[in-house]
Amino acid sequence: MNLASVLPLAFVMIAGPQIISAVFFATSVNWKGTSAAYVLGAAISITAFFTIAYFVAKGAKSGGAEKASTEDWLDIVVLALLLVAMVYTFLKRKVAEPPKWMGRLQAATPRFAFTLGLLLLGIFPTDIVTSFSAGAHLAGRGAPWVDGLPFIGLTLLFLALPALLVVVLGHRAKVFLPKVREWMNTNSWIVSEVVIVFFIVITINSLAG
């Protein structure tokens, strides 16, 4: 159940500029190079933040305090982070147009795409909070670090999906993807909130148990 509860957070990781950027790259001229570089940069950021959170939480758990007490404190930290993510997502829900800098993505180089993946999945507030929540949650339950790989992998799969659709569908994907981009820009916050609330309920249930 620990792993299953963390996996939906992968959607929160990519909702917003993250997946919109992936769509831009997938519909650009140099889509193969930029899409691959973007996913690589994202992989480094996600893995780094998840790993830091995991080992910090694991260190706190083995620091000498009683197991039950430490798990409760970790749950409280995760709960606080999730509440921050929920409020931030709600406040940032109304975005009429993608940021102006996204106009550069159609002509972006792989180097730019790599840097963007590194930054968007590393310094974006909801991504930092979500990565830390996933890492701390698994560490608090005594799960091994490798149990976080499906969470990281699913997040990267979501980011790579626009490019994979171009591979499978060809030109039809480049017609379809802008519509997906518009939908995500308008509605992704709703799905994110649902996932965050789901994870909050799981955390509260753990505290009450």
Buried (B, 14 or more C-beta within 10 A) or exposed (E): EBBEBBBBBBBBBBBBBBBBBBBBBBBBEBBBBBBBBBBBBBBBBBBBBBBEBBEBBBEBBEEEEEEEEBBBBBBEBBBEBBBBBBEBBBEEBEBEEBEEEBEEBBEBEBEBBBBBBBBBBBEBEBBBBBBBBBBBBBBBBEBEBEBBEBBBBBBBBBBBBBBEBBEEEEEEBBEBBEEBBEEBBEEBBEBBBEBBEBBBEBBEEBEEE
